[in-house]
Amino acid sequence: METIEIIGYKRANLGKKESKKLREEGNVPCVVYGGKDQIHFHAPMILFRDLVYTPGANFVNLTLKVRKRCNPSRYSISSS
């Protein structure tokens, strides 16, 4: 299986208008479910190309950059 790197940025504003604005700018609004809280973030659409347009399963290394912190958070997500 191939590993794909996606770099996301935590979203401060949620809602339909903000999601539409992100899409117009070429980003994908995303949510990671699991644990106690949901994590809302956005990532550039181009980073999802290798994940979406492939017939097999892939591993995803998701790096979330939060502006308040110096160190990014890392999450490992596998899609099957």
ZIUR-V886444 format. One record per pair of residues at least 12 apart in sequence whose C-alpha atoms are under 6 Angstrom apart, sorted by the first residue. I is the first residue (numbers start at 1). J is the second residue. D is the distance in Angstrom with one decimal. If there is no record, write none. Layout:
i,j,d
I,J,D
I,J,D
This chain:
i,j,d
1,58,5.5
2,58,5.2
3,58,5.8
3,59,4.6
3,60,5.6
4,60,4.9
5,60,5.9
5,61,4.9
6,47,5.9
6,62,5.0
7,62,5.9
7,63,4.8
7,64,6.0
8,42,5.4
8,43,4.4
8,64,4.7
9,41,5.3
9,42,5.4
9,64,5.4
9,65,4.9
10,41,4.1
10,66,5.6
11,40,5.7
11,41,4.7
26,45,5.8
27,43,5.4
27,44,4.3
27,45,5.0
28,42,5.4
28,43,5.4
28,45,5.6
29,42,4.4
30,42,5.4
57,79,6.0
57,80,5.0
58,79,5.9
59,78,4.5
60,77,5.1
60,78,5.8
61,76,5.0
62,74,5.9
62,75,5.2
